[in-house]
């Protein structure tokens, strides 16, 4: 008798705990697409990336031109001249690689610029989601854009439009 009462009490507690948890979904891609500052930041990143890429390509082309010129005159060059030209070509190629790393590497200018432009937007979204979750008592808020294991979710738990409204963007 005592075991059955304890078991029932345990099941009742587990059932109440399971019902008490509320979940919500957001679609980060949808939210970002509806924030003009995000689009402007992406445009700035694309422009900077193009400028930097053309700079790197220009140096790479110079190295290719130097190599072609070297190949065409190799027969007429002395051993010392060949060595100097080879060193110059290698230096130019290294310069292009260093510049590529400086702009596009893991800690490069593009990464830093993306971080400086996107972090404030992401922080704003995070704070809005946190505020909504706290107000409505959500235990978990999942991003459906990055949660590949979400196969289906009812639209009633999607709070993306609430997040946009909280940020001042009506949809």
Secondary structure as GFF3:
##gff-version 3
##sequence-region A 1 171
A	DSSP	alpha_helix	2	20	.	.	.	ID=ss1
A	DSSP	beta_strand	23	26	.	.	.	ID=ss2
A	DSSP	alpha_helix	28	33	.	.	.	ID=ss3
A	DSSP	alpha_helix	36	73	.	.	.	ID=ss4
A	DSSP	three_ten_helix	74	76	.	.	.	ID=ss5
A	DSSP	alpha_helix	79	104	.	.	.	ID=ss6
A	DSSP	alpha_helix	109	136	.	.	.	ID=ss7
A	DSSP	beta_strand	140	143	.	.	.	ID=ss8
A	DSSP	three_ten_helix	155	157	.	.	.	ID=ss9
A	DSSP	alpha_helix	160	167	.	.	.	ID=ss10
###
